[in-house]
Amino acid sequence: MRRALGRFGTVAYLAAMLGFIYLPVVILVLFSFQKGLLPVPPFQGPSLEWYGKAFANDRLMAALINSVIVALGSAFAATALGFLAAYGLARRPPAFAGAMRFFLMAPIMVSYLIIGLGLLIVFNLAGISKSLLAVGIGHTIINLPLCFAIVYSQFGDHHRNMDQAAHDLGAGDWQVIRRIAIPVMRPALFAAFCLAATLSWDEFIIAF
């Protein structure tokens, strides 16, 4: 009986937490189909009026496309760079590997406002104009530590053994990365890419 009550309490607690997190999102999506001007009860609809007006707004659609480009581009760059850094530090760690890991993770400890202002100053000095490329570089910088941490945490001794076996069989470094490391690390790479794309989509301060 105690075990059953404990399991019920665990399930109830988990359901309550998930409801607390996702219920506002569900309500927001539901009221996006409301015909009224404000997302407040009672529900009036359903209607696609606001979606039609949103898709008919050229500036809004241009902003949406730019957000997609920056999110996917910066997520791909951060994931690729994070993978290469993690692979190098996990397979052939240099003498100052600990310091390198610290500097790779340092941006996650700095306020996005400071990073954004610093990037603006550097871009102005370098003659780089305000553009999607500049925003993408900023998003890559803030997402690189997370991608590196996710991928680096998945490298273990069994991965090192597979790499050594591939080298013993005559494979070069890039062949090992392309045919062994990337396929094996695909779940971690996919998770890092999705997280980076989500954070880039939600980020505003650096873009501003």
MDTraj code that builds the backbone (N, CA, C; nanometers):
import mdtraj as md
import numpy as np

residues = "MET ARG ARG ALA LEU GLY ARG PHE GLY THR VAL ALA TYR LEU ALA ALA MET LEU GLY PHE ILE TYR LEU PRO VAL VAL ILE LEU VAL LEU PHE SER PHE GLN LYS GLY LEU LEU PRO VAL PRO PRO PHE GLN GLY PRO SER LEU GLU TRP TYR GLY LYS ALA PHE ALA ASN ASP ARG LEU MET ALA ALA LEU ILE ASN SER VAL ILE VAL ALA LEU GLY SER ALA PHE ALA ALA THR ALA LEU GLY PHE LEU ALA ALA TYR GLY LEU ALA ARG ARG PRO PRO ALA PHE ALA GLY ALA MET ARG PHE PHE LEU MET ALA PRO ILE MET VAL SER TYR LEU ILE ILE GLY LEU GLY LEU LEU ILE VAL PHE ASN LEU ALA GLY ILE SER LYS SER LEU LEU ALA VAL GLY ILE GLY HIS THR ILE ILE ASN LEU PRO LEU CYS PHE ALA ILE VAL TYR SER GLN PHE GLY ASP HIS HIS ARG ASN MET ASP GLN ALA ALA HIS ASP LEU GLY ALA GLY ASP TRP GLN VAL ILE ARG ARG ILE ALA ILE PRO VAL MET ARG PRO ALA LEU PHE ALA ALA PHE CYS LEU ALA ALA THR LEU SER TRP ASP GLU PHE ILE ILE ALA PHE".split()
xyz = np.array([
    [0.0832, -0.1202, 0.0000],
    [0.0000, 0.0000, 0.0000],
    [0.0876, 0.1265, 0.0000],
    [0.1935, 0.1263, 0.0812],
    [0.2814, 0.2429, 0.0859],
    [0.3516, 0.2638, -0.0480],
    [0.3928, 0.1502, -0.1089],
    [0.4595, 0.1616, -0.2386],
    [0.3643, 0.2167, -0.3432],
    [0.2385, 0.1704, -0.3415],
    [0.1403, 0.2197, -0.4380],
    [0.1119, 0.3678, -0.4160],
    [0.0992, 0.4072, -0.2888],
    [0.0763, 0.5485, -0.2595],
    [0.1963, 0.6337, -0.3008],
    [0.3157, 0.5777, -0.2810],
    [0.4350, 0.6509, -0.3212],
    [0.4402, 0.6713, -0.4717],
    [0.4067, 0.5674, -0.5468],
    [0.4052, 0.5802, -0.6928],
    [0.2979, 0.6783, -0.7376],
    [0.1808, 0.6719, -0.6741],
    [0.0737, 0.7652, -0.7096],
    [0.1150, 0.9087, -0.6798],
    [0.1787, 0.9285, -0.5654],
    [0.2251, 1.0627, -0.5327],
    [0.3288, 1.1134, -0.6313],
    [0.4181, 1.0243, -0.6745],
    [0.5201, 1.0634, -0.7728],
    [0.4568, 1.1020, -0.9052],
    [0.3614, 1.0189, -0.9510],
    [0.2936, 1.0474, -1.0777],
    [0.2125, 1.1761, -1.0677],
    [0.1437, 1.1941, -0.9542],
    [0.0635, 1.3155, -0.9366],
    [0.1520, 1.4392, -0.9331],
    [0.2653, 1.4288, -0.8646],
    [0.3579, 1.5424, -0.8583],
    [0.4129, 1.5758, -0.9974],
    [0.4515, 1.4726, -1.0738],
    [0.5031, 1.4939, -1.2083],
    [0.3969, 1.5556, -1.2983],
    [0.2721, 1.5055, -1.2888],
    [0.1636, 1.5611, -1.3701],
    [0.1376, 1.7068, -1.3335],
    [0.1433, 1.7384, -1.2045],
    [0.1211, 1.8769, -1.1614],
    [0.2301, 1.9690, -1.2138],
    [0.3557, 1.9231, -1.2099],
    [0.4657, 2.0049, -1.2594],
    [0.4559, 2.0249, -1.4105],
    [0.4245, 1.9190, -1.4845],
    [0.4090, 1.9318, -1.6292],
    [0.2924, 2.0239, -1.6640],
    [0.1831, 2.0116, -1.5876],
    [0.0699, 2.1002, -1.6098],
    [0.1053, 2.2449, -1.5803],
    [0.1811, 2.2673, -1.4731],
    [0.2231, 2.4022, -1.4372],
    [0.3109, 2.4636, -1.5463],
    [0.3938, 2.3800, -1.6109],
    [0.4852, 2.4300, -1.7139],
    [0.4138, 2.4512, -1.8463],
    [0.3319, 2.3532, -1.8869],
    [0.2781, 2.3538, -2.0234],
    [0.1373, 2.4100, -2.0352],
    [0.0610, 2.4188, -1.9261],
    [-0.0751, 2.4684, -1.9352],
    [-0.0827, 2.6113, -1.9890],
    [0.0036, 2.7038, -1.9444],
    [-0.0025, 2.8385, -2.0038],
    [0.0230, 2.8385, -2.1541],
    [0.1130, 2.7512, -2.2003],
    [0.1401, 2.7442, -2.3437],
    [0.0187, 2.6916, -2.4183],
    [-0.0449, 2.5883, -2.3630],
    [-0.1641, 2.5309, -2.4261],
    [-0.2758, 2.6347, -2.4341],
    [-0.2951, 2.7099, -2.3262],
    [-0.4006, 2.8124, -2.3245],
    [-0.3688, 2.9218, -2.4257],
    [-0.2418, 2.9607, -2.4352],
    [-0.2032, 3.0640, -2.5319],
    [-0.2296, 3.0175, -2.6750],
    [-0.1946, 2.8937, -2.7046],
    [-0.2204, 2.8401, -2.8392],
    [-0.3704, 2.8331, -2.8654],
    [-0.4477, 2.7898, -2.7659],
    [-0.5919, 2.7795, -2.7825],
    [-0.6531, 2.9160, -2.8140],
    [-0.6146, 3.0180, -2.7374],
    [-0.6742, 3.1500, -2.7569],
    [-0.6176, 3.2224, -2.8792],
    [-0.5135, 3.1660, -2.9418],
    [-0.4683, 3.2233, -3.0683],
    [-0.5706, 3.2000, -3.1790],
    [-0.6609, 3.1058, -3.1571],
    [-0.7694, 3.0793, -3.2527],
    [-0.8974, 3.1533, -3.2157],
    [-0.8886, 3.2457, -3.1192],
    [-1.0064, 3.3212, -3.0786],
    [-1.0285, 3.4401, -3.1724],
    [-1.1533, 3.4709, -3.1950],
    [-1.1866, 3.5821, -3.2847],
    [-1.1778, 3.7158, -3.2143],
    [-1.1864, 3.7172, -3.0826],
    [-1.1838, 3.8427, -3.0092],
    [-1.0469, 3.9081, -3.0115],
    [-1.0420, 4.0317, -2.9604],
    [-0.9181, 4.1077, -2.9621],
    [-0.8226, 4.0667, -2.8513],
    [-0.8732, 4.0185, -2.7399],
    [-0.7900, 3.9847, -2.6253],
    [-0.7999, 3.8363, -2.5942],
    [-0.6890, 3.7729, -2.5521],
    [-0.6918, 3.6304, -2.5173],
    [-0.7468, 3.6070, -2.3770],
    [-0.8743, 3.6409, -2.3563],
    [-0.9380, 3.6241, -2.2266],
    [-1.0706, 3.5510, -2.2459],
    [-1.1123, 3.4737, -2.1447],
    [-1.2426, 3.4055, -2.1538],
    [-1.3550, 3.5080, -2.1623],
    [-1.4698, 3.4699, -2.2179],
    [-1.4974, 3.3383, -2.2767],
    [-1.4386, 3.3251, -2.4166],
    [-1.4133, 3.2014, -2.4557],
    [-1.3521, 3.1742, -2.5855],
    [-1.4505, 3.2073, -2.6975],
    [-1.4039, 3.2856, -2.7933],
    [-1.4857, 3.3239, -2.9077],
    [-1.4219, 3.2673, -3.0346],
    [-1.4841, 3.1760, -3.0956],
    [-1.4238, 3.1156, -3.2147],
    [-1.4745, 2.9746, -3.2354],
    [-1.3954, 2.8931, -3.2974],
    [-1.2587, 2.9176, -3.3451],
    [-1.2542, 3.0018, -3.4717],
    [-1.1387, 3.0655, -3.4926],
    [-1.1207, 3.1509, -3.6086],
    [-0.9728, 3.1547, -3.6463],
    [-0.9449, 3.1643, -3.7754],
    [-0.8083, 3.1781, -3.8264],
    [-0.7781, 3.3223, -3.8667],
    [-0.8587, 3.4154, -3.8172],
    [-0.8452, 3.5547, -3.8583],
    [-0.7070, 3.6102, -3.8276],
    [-0.6575, 3.5865, -3.7053],
    [-0.5296, 3.6459, -3.6656],
    [-0.4133, 3.5797, -3.7376],
    [-0.4240, 3.4501, -3.7653],
    [-0.3192, 3.3845, -3.8429],
    [-0.3150, 3.4401, -3.9855],
    [-0.4324, 3.4648, -4.0425],
    [-0.4366, 3.5231, -4.1757],
    [-0.3723, 3.6608, -4.1798],
    [-0.4007, 3.7432, -4.0766],
    [-0.3404, 3.8761, -4.0726],
    [-0.1899, 3.8682, -4.0493],
    [-0.1462, 3.7704, -3.9700],
    [-0.0031, 3.7558, -3.9447],
    [0.0711, 3.7167, -4.0723],
    [0.0172, 3.6187, -4.1462],
    [0.0831, 3.5754, -4.2686],
    [0.0726, 3.6801, -4.3795],
    [-0.0205, 3.7724, -4.3697],
    [-0.0329, 3.8785, -4.4688],
    [0.0565, 3.9979, -4.4377],
    [0.1182, 3.9991, -4.3204],
    [0.2065, 4.1089, -4.2801],
    [0.3477, 4.0807, -4.3322],
    [0.3925, 4.1577, -4.4294],
    [0.5223, 4.1315, -4.4921],
    [0.6377, 4.1479, -4.3934],
    [0.6334, 4.2493, -4.3091],
    [0.7418, 4.2712, -4.2129],
    [0.7488, 4.1576, -4.1110],
    [0.6327, 4.1123, -4.0678],
    [0.6301, 4.0027, -3.9713],
    [0.6827, 3.8739, -4.0333],
    [0.6470, 3.8460, -4.1570],
    [0.6941, 3.7253, -4.2232],
    [0.8438, 3.7341, -4.2517],
    [0.8924, 3.8545, -4.2874],
    [1.0364, 3.8711, -4.3078],
    [1.1132, 3.8464, -4.1785],
    [1.0593, 3.8955, -4.0671],
    [1.1218, 3.8716, -3.9371],
    [1.1204, 3.7235, -3.9018],
    [1.0109, 3.6553, -3.9358],
    [1.0011, 3.5126, -3.9088],
    [1.1055, 3.4351, -3.9878],
    [1.1222, 3.4690, -4.1148],
    [1.2219, 3.4014, -4.1984],
    [1.3623, 3.4280, -4.1463],
    [1.3892, 3.5524, -4.1076],
    [1.5206, 3.5849, -4.0517],
    [1.5479, 3.5072, -3.9238],
    [1.4463, 3.4923, -3.8408],
    [1.4627, 3.4160, -3.7163],
    [1.4955, 3.2703, -3.7453],
    [1.4300, 3.2141, -3.8445],
    [1.4569, 3.0745, -3.8814],
    [1.5998, 3.0605, -3.9342],
    [1.6416, 3.1538, -4.0195],
    [1.7762, 3.1478, -4.0767],
    [1.8818, 3.1569, -3.9672],
    [1.8653, 3.2525, -3.8764],
    [1.9631, 3.2696, -3.7690],
    [1.9626, 3.1491, -3.6758],
    [1.8453, 3.0996, -3.6402],
    [1.8370, 2.9868, -3.5473],
    [1.9034, 2.8627, -3.6049],
    [1.8690, 2.8264, -3.7287],
    [1.9253, 2.7058, -3.7890],
    [2.0737, 2.7232, -3.8189],
    [2.1115, 2.8400, -3.8723],
    [2.2519, 2.8616, -3.9053],
    [2.3423, 2.8632, -3.7839],
    [2.3031, 2.9373, -3.6803],
    [2.3855, 2.9443, -3.5595],
    [2.3863, 2.8117, -3.4850],
    [2.2748, 2.7395, -3.4874],
    [2.2703, 2.6086, -3.4214],
    [2.3634, 2.5104, -3.4906],
    [2.3645, 2.5121, -3.6236],
    [2.4553, 2.4229, -3.6970],
    [2.6006, 2.4585, -3.6691],
    [2.6328, 2.5885, -3.6717],
    [2.7709, 2.6305, -3.6470],
    [2.8143, 2.5966, -3.5043],
    [2.7279, 2.6240, -3.4057],
    [2.7631, 2.5954, -3.2666],
    [2.7785, 2.4458, -3.2434],
    [2.6926, 2.3650, -3.3054],
    [2.7024, 2.2204, -3.2889],
    [2.8294, 2.1663, -3.3527],
    [2.8617, 2.2142, -3.4732],
    [2.9824, 2.1677, -3.5414],
    [3.1082, 2.2067, -3.4643],
    [3.1155, 2.3333, -3.4222],
    [3.2326, 2.3782, -3.3471],
    [3.2418, 2.3102, -3.2109],
    [3.1276, 2.2931, -3.1455],
    [3.1272, 2.2247, -3.0170],
    [3.1712, 2.0801, -3.0287],
    [3.1283, 2.0131, -3.1364],
    [3.1698, 1.8746, -3.1580],
    [3.3198, 1.8650, -3.1818],
    [3.3738, 1.9510, -3.2670],
    [3.5171, 1.9463, -3.2956],
    [3.5993, 1.9760, -3.1708],
    [3.5551, 2.0743, -3.0920],
    [3.6273, 2.1053, -2.9686],
    [3.6195, 1.9897, -2.8694],
    [3.5022, 1.9312, -2.8543],
    [3.4855, 1.8191, -2.7623],
    [3.5647, 1.6978, -2.8081],
    [3.5637, 1.6732, -2.9379],
    [3.6377, 1.5587, -2.9913],
    [3.7876, 1.5748, -2.9672],
    [3.8390, 1.6948, -2.9939],
    [3.9811, 1.7166, -2.9742],
    [4.0227, 1.7064, -2.8282],
    [3.9427, 1.7645, -2.7376],
    [3.9779, 1.7610, -2.5958],
    [3.9575, 1.6230, -2.5345],
    [3.8637, 1.5451, -2.5894],
    [3.8382, 1.4120, -2.5349],
    [3.9360, 1.3090, -2.5895],
    [3.9762, 1.3230, -2.7160],
    [4.0631, 1.2231, -2.7777],
    [4.2110, 1.2510, -2.7542],
    [4.2529, 1.3749, -2.7731],
    [4.3932, 1.4109, -2.7576],
    [4.4037, 1.5364, -2.6712],
    [4.3756, 1.5231, -2.5431],
    [4.3764, 1.6416, -2.4558],
    [4.5158, 1.7020, -2.4454],
    [4.5289, 1.8324, -2.4689],
    [4.6592, 1.8988, -2.4560],
    [4.6949, 1.9207, -2.3100],
    [4.8055, 1.9864, -2.2887],
    [4.8543, 2.0072, -2.1521],
    [4.7607, 2.0973, -2.0719],
    [4.6976, 2.1934, -2.1380],
    [4.6108, 2.2875, -2.0678],
    [4.4648, 2.2612, -2.1035],
    [4.4258, 2.1342, -2.1032],
    [4.2890, 2.0985, -2.1405],
    [4.1874, 2.1583, -2.0443],
    [4.2198, 2.1608, -1.9142],
    [4.1280, 2.2177, -1.8161],
    [4.1031, 2.3653, -1.8404],
    [4.2079, 2.4400, -1.8722],
    [4.1926, 2.5820, -1.9007],
    [4.1125, 2.6042, -2.0279],
    [4.1341, 2.5186, -2.1274],
    [4.0587, 2.5309, -2.2517],
    [3.9105, 2.5058, -2.2283],
    [3.8801, 2.4043, -2.1486],
    [3.7388, 2.3788, -2.1165],
    [3.6778, 2.4966, -2.0418],
    [3.7550, 2.5578, -1.9535],
    [3.7044, 2.6748, -1.8795],
    [3.6709, 2.7885, -1.9750],
    [3.7615, 2.8184, -2.0680],
    [3.7380, 2.9295, -2.1608],
    [3.6243, 2.8976, -2.2574],
    [3.6077, 2.7704, -2.2933],
    [3.4955, 2.7336, -2.3795],
    [3.3623, 2.7510, -2.3084],
    [3.3606, 2.7268, -2.1778],
    [3.2373, 2.7381, -2.1009],
    [3.2169, 2.8779, -2.0430],
    [3.3164, 2.9647, -2.0535],
    [3.3092, 3.0975, -1.9906],
    [3.1911, 3.1810, -2.0375],
    [3.1553, 3.1812, -2.1689],
    [3.0426, 3.2671, -2.2101],
    [2.9122, 3.2370, -2.1390],
    [2.8957, 3.1147, -2.0888],
    [2.7699, 3.0807, -2.0233],
    [2.7575, 3.1495, -1.8879],
    [2.8702, 3.1990, -1.8355],
    [2.8689, 3.2653, -1.7051],
    [2.8606, 3.4168, -1.7174],
    [2.8582, 3.4684, -1.8390],
    [2.8572, 3.6127, -1.8623],
    [2.7172, 3.6548, -1.9063],
    [2.6746, 3.7708, -1.8609],
    [2.5438, 3.8227, -1.8983],
    [2.5365, 3.8440, -2.0497],
    [2.4206, 3.8095, -2.1069],
    [2.4013, 3.8283, -2.2498],
    [2.4115, 3.9767, -2.2885],
    [2.3741, 4.0641, -2.1980],
    [2.3843, 4.2071, -2.2254],
    [2.5295, 4.2478, -2.2450],
    [2.6182, 4.1973, -2.1599],
    [2.7603, 4.2282, -2.1722],
    [2.8166, 4.1691, -2.3009],
    [2.7783, 4.0455, -2.3323],
    [2.8265, 3.9832, -2.4565],
    [2.7782, 4.0624, -2.5775],
    [2.6517, 4.1033, -2.5759],
    [2.5971, 4.1783, -2.6874],
    [2.6678, 4.3120, -2.7073],
    [2.6910, 4.3851, -2.5977],
    [2.7610, 4.5132, -2.6081],
    [2.9054, 4.4935, -2.6541],
    [2.9710, 4.3890, -2.6013],
    [3.1075, 4.3604, -2.6439],
    [3.1159, 4.3257, -2.7914],
    [3.0222, 4.2462, -2.8395],
    [3.0202, 4.2117, -2.9815],
    [2.9949, 4.3350, -3.0677],
    [2.9055, 4.4225, -3.0213],
    [2.8776, 4.5450, -3.0978],
    [3.0033, 4.6310, -3.1115],
    [3.0796, 4.6423, -3.0038],
    [3.2031, 4.7208, -3.0089],
    [3.3044, 4.6561, -3.1032],
    [3.3207, 4.5234, -3.0908],
    [3.4174, 4.4532, -3.1749],
    [3.3772, 4.4619, -3.3219],
    [3.2494, 4.4434, -3.3515],
    [3.2035, 4.4501, -3.4908],
    [3.2236, 4.5904, -3.5487],
    [3.1988, 4.6924, -3.4680],
    [3.2202, 4.8293, -3.5158],
    [3.3677, 4.8539, -3.5460],
    [3.4565, 4.8054, -3.4583],
    [3.6003, 4.8221, -3.4816],
    [3.6459, 4.7430, -3.6030],
    [3.5842, 4.6262, -3.6269],
    [3.6235, 4.5417, -3.7399],
    [3.5545, 4.5820, -3.8692],
    [3.4630, 4.6775, -3.8623],
    [3.3935, 4.7217, -3.9812],
    [3.2827, 4.6285, -4.0267],
    [3.2340, 4.5447, -3.9361],
    [3.1244, 4.4525, -3.9687],
    [2.9927, 4.5236, -3.9380],
    [2.9101, 4.5383, -4.0378],
    [2.7835, 4.6093, -4.0195],
    [2.6824, 4.5221, -3.9467],
    [2.5820, 4.5856, -3.8925],
    [2.4743, 4.5128, -3.8246],
    [2.3959, 4.4340, -3.9289],
    [2.3922, 4.3024, -3.9127],
    [2.3319, 4.2151, -4.0129],
    [2.2944, 4.0823, -3.9492],
    [2.2323, 3.9957, -4.0282],
    [2.1997, 3.8615, -3.9806],
    [2.3273, 3.7838, -3.9490],
    [2.4340, 3.8098, -4.0247],
    [2.5612, 3.7428, -3.9974],
    [2.6134, 3.7790, -3.8592],
    [2.6053, 3.9066, -3.8236],
    [2.6504, 3.9490, -3.6909],
    [2.5660, 3.8851, -3.5811],
    [2.4360, 3.8822, -3.6020],
    [2.3479, 3.8176, -3.5031],
    [2.3792, 3.6684, -3.4935],
    [2.4026, 3.6042, -3.6088],
    [2.4349, 3.4615, -3.6088],
    [2.5638, 3.4323, -3.5352],
    [2.6644, 3.5191, -3.5513],
    [2.7901, 3.5004, -3.4778],
    [2.7661, 3.5117, -3.3275],
    [2.6860, 3.6103, -3.2875],
    [2.6553, 3.6248, -3.1456],
    [2.5823, 3.5049, -3.0891],
    [2.4856, 3.4519, -3.1628],
    [2.4122, 3.3355, -3.1151],
    [2.5002, 3.2113, -3.1131],
    [2.5929, 3.2028, -3.2077],
    [2.6865, 3.0905, -3.2062],
    [2.7745, 3.0945, -3.0826],
    [2.8176, 3.2141, -3.0446],
    [2.9042, 3.2281, -2.9269],
    [2.8324, 3.1847, -2.7999],
    [2.7061, 3.2237, -2.7836],
    [2.6362, 3.1899, -2.6591],
    [2.5898, 3.0445, -2.6575],
    [2.5729, 2.9824, -2.7740],
    [2.5275, 2.8436, -2.7788],
    [2.6420, 2.7438, -2.7833],
    [2.7610, 2.7889, -2.8197],
    [2.8751, 2.6991, -2.8278],
    [2.9052, 2.6289, -2.6954],
    [2.9054, 2.6977, -2.5802],
    [2.9333, 2.6263, -2.4544],
    [2.8348, 2.5136, -2.4268],
    [2.7063, 2.5352, -2.4535],
    [2.6072, 2.4308, -2.4278],
    [2.6278, 2.3122, -2.5214],
    [2.6517, 2.3396, -2.6486],
    [2.6757, 2.2304, -2.7435],
    [2.8013, 2.1528, -2.7061],
    [2.9059, 2.2253, -2.6679],
    [3.0303, 2.1595, -2.6259],
    [3.0066, 2.0709, -2.5033],
    [2.9334, 2.1224, -2.4047],
    [2.9093, 2.0462, -2.2816],
    [2.8291, 1.9197, -2.3099],
    [2.7271, 1.9295, -2.3957],
    [2.6438, 1.8132, -2.4263],
    [2.7250, 1.7062, -2.4971],
    [2.8011, 1.7451, -2.5981],
    [2.8776, 1.6472, -2.6756],
    [2.9940, 1.5914, -2.5942],
    [3.0631, 1.6778, -2.5222],
    [3.1795, 1.6331, -2.4447],
    [3.1398, 1.5325, -2.3372],
    [3.0223, 1.5509, -2.2797],
    [2.9783, 1.4598, -2.1734],
    [2.9511, 1.3188, -2.2242],
    [2.9347, 1.3023, -2.3558],
    [2.9011, 1.1722, -2.4119],
    [3.0228, 1.0948, -2.4612],
    [3.1387, 1.1586, -2.4625],
    [3.2601, 1.0882, -2.5024],
    [3.3094, 1.0041, -2.3856],
    [3.3253, 0.8755, -2.4105],
    [3.3730, 0.7844, -2.3070],
    [3.4859, 0.6975, -2.3591],
    [3.5314, 0.6047, -2.2752],
    [3.6419, 0.5170, -2.3135],
    [3.6056, 0.4264, -2.4306],
    [3.4772, 0.3842, -2.4384],
    [3.4399, 0.2958, -2.5488],
    [3.4493, 0.3685, -2.6826],
    [3.4188, 0.4996, -2.6842],
    [3.4362, 0.5766, -2.8072],
    [3.5844, 0.5859, -2.8438],
    [3.6693, 0.6041, -2.7440],
    [3.8127, 0.6126, -2.7692],
    [3.8648, 0.4796, -2.8249],
    [3.8128, 0.3694, -2.7733],
    [3.8555, 0.2374, -2.8214],
    [3.8151, 0.2168, -2.9669],
    [3.6971, 0.2623, -3.0044],
    [3.6542, 0.2496, -3.1434],
    [3.7416, 0.3327, -3.2353],
    [3.7765, 0.4516, -3.1915],
    [3.8642, 0.5364, -3.2726],
    [4.0008, 0.4713, -3.2906],
    [4.0543, 0.4166, -3.1829],
    [4.1846, 0.3520, -3.1928],
    [4.1796, 0.2313, -3.2848],
    [4.0703, 0.1555, -3.2767],
    [4.0558, 0.0397, -3.3654],
    [4.0484, 0.0838, -3.5111],
    [3.9772, 0.1931, -3.5382],
    [3.9671, 0.2426, -3.6749],
    [4.1030, 0.2904, -3.7257],
    [4.1800, 0.3565, -3.6406],
    [4.3137, 0.3998, -3.6808],
    [4.4043, 0.2803, -3.7062],
    [4.3930, 0.1770, -3.6234],
    [4.4737, 0.0569, -3.6440],
    [4.4429, -0.0109, -3.7765],
    [4.3192, 0.0047, -3.8226],
    [4.2785, -0.0553, -3.9503],
    [4.3098, 0.0342, -4.0692],
    [4.3764, 0.1461, -4.0459],
    [4.4225, 0.2288, -4.1558],
    [4.3398, 0.3525, -4.1837],
    [4.2401, 0.3833, -4.1027],
    [4.1569, 0.5013, -4.1266],
    [4.2307, 0.6273, -4.0842],
    [4.2115, 0.7352, -4.1622],
    [4.2680, 0.8635, -4.1266],
    [4.1806, 0.9371, -4.0262],
    [4.2281, 1.0527, -3.9806],
    [4.1548, 1.1279, -3.8783],
    [4.0160, 1.1684, -3.9271],
    [4.0080, 1.2247, -4.0495],
    [3.8785, 1.2696, -4.0994],
    [3.7870, 1.1518, -4.1302],
    [3.8424, 1.0385, -4.1701],
    [3.7589, 0.9198, -4.1908],
    [3.7003, 0.8708, -4.0594],
    [3.7808, 0.8753, -3.9540],
    [3.7308, 0.8344, -3.8218],
    [3.6201, 0.9285, -3.7762],
    [3.6399, 1.0582, -3.7948],
    [3.5377, 1.1546, -3.7530],
    [3.4091, 1.1347, -3.8324],
    [3.4243, 1.1178, -3.9650],
    [3.3060, 1.1111, -4.0518],
    [3.2333, 0.9780, -4.0407],
    [3.3071, 0.8679, -4.0276],
    [3.2446, 0.7355, -4.0319],
    [3.2233, 0.6724, -3.8949],
    [3.2952, 0.7215, -3.7936],
    [3.2841, 0.6610, -3.6604],
    [3.2250, 0.7593, -3.5602],
    [3.2938, 0.8726, -3.5424],
    [3.2567, 0.9640, -3.4338],
    [3.1197, 1.0265, -3.4556],
    [3.0968, 1.0799, -3.5746],
    [2.9691, 1.1481, -3.5994],
    [2.8502, 1.0525, -3.5913],
    [2.8531, 0.9342, -3.6566],
    [2.7383, 0.8423, -3.6416],
    [2.7138, 0.7992, -3.4975],
    [2.8205, 0.7731, -3.4223],
    [2.8036, 0.7291, -3.2837],
    [2.7466, 0.8414, -3.1969],
    [2.7904, 0.9654, -3.2232],
    [2.7477, 1.0787, -3.1431],
    [2.6228, 1.1462, -3.1980],
    [2.5548, 1.0831, -3.2917],
    [2.4392, 1.1465, -3.3557],
    [2.3315, 1.1889, -3.2556],
    [2.2937, 1.1073, -3.1560],
    [2.1915, 1.1546, -3.0594],
    [2.2350, 1.2801, -2.9835],
    [2.3616, 1.2838, -2.9397],
    [2.4101, 1.4016, -2.8683],
    [2.4159, 1.5226, -2.9603],
    [2.4573, 1.5031, -3.0844],
    [2.4616, 1.6137, -3.1799],
    [2.3222, 1.6665, -3.2101],
    [2.2264, 1.5758, -3.2235],
    [2.0883, 1.6181, -3.2488],
    [2.0324, 1.6953, -3.1299],
    [2.0610, 1.6479, -3.0080],
    [2.0140, 1.7184, -2.8882],
    [2.0775, 1.8562, -2.8783],
    [2.2073, 1.8648, -2.9060],
    [2.2754, 1.9945, -2.9006],
    [2.2199, 2.0899, -3.0054],
    [2.1945, 2.0399, -3.1260],
    [2.1412, 2.1242, -3.2324],
    [2.0023, 2.1767, -3.1957],
    [1.9157, 2.0893, -3.1453],
    [1.7793, 2.1315, -3.1089],
    [1.7824, 2.2346, -2.9967],
    [1.8670, 2.2123, -2.8970],
    [1.8755, 2.3074, -2.7857],
    [1.9283, 2.4421, -2.8343],
    [2.0315, 2.4393, -2.9178],
    [2.0881, 2.5640, -2.9683],
    [1.9875, 2.6392, -3.0549],
    [1.9149, 2.5677, -3.1404],
    [1.8145, 2.6325, -3.2253],
    [1.7031, 2.6933, -3.1405],
    [1.6612, 2.6224, -3.0354],
    [1.5552, 2.6737, -2.9483],
    [1.6004, 2.7993, -2.8740],
    [1.7208, 2.7949, -2.8189],
    [1.7709, 2.9114, -2.7454],
    [1.7938, 3.0297, -2.8393],
    [1.8414, 3.0036, -2.9598],
    [1.8595, 3.1118, -3.0558],
    [1.7260, 3.1728, -3.0948],
    [1.6253, 3.0892, -3.1130],
    [1.4919, 3.1389, -3.1497],
    [1.4357, 3.2285, -3.0407],
    [1.4664, 3.1973, -2.9160],
    [1.4093, 3.2705, -2.8025],
    [1.4934, 3.3920, -2.7643],
    [1.6170, 3.4009, -2.8121],
    [1.7095, 3.5059, -2.7676],
    [1.6749, 3.6394, -2.8324],
    [1.6807, 3.7458, -2.7530],
    [1.6487, 3.8798, -2.8026],
    [1.7574, 3.9822, -2.7729],
    [1.8210, 3.9731, -2.6557],
    [1.9111, 4.0786, -2.6101],
    [2.0287, 4.0947, -2.7040],
    [2.0968, 3.9855, -2.7391],
    [2.2120, 3.9956, -2.8278],
    [2.1691, 4.0433, -2.9662],
    [2.0585, 3.9918, -3.0160],
    [2.0101, 4.0369, -3.1475],
    [1.9787, 4.1858, -3.1448],
    [1.9216, 4.2331, -3.0363],
    [1.8883, 4.3761, -3.0245],
    [2.0150, 4.4615, -3.0180],
])
top = md.Topology()
chain = top.add_chain()
for i, resn in enumerate(residues, 1):
    res = top.add_residue(resn, chain, resSeq=i)
    for name in ("N", "CA", "C"):
        top.add_atom(name, md.element.get_by_symbol(name[0]), res)
traj = md.Trajectory(xyz[None], top)
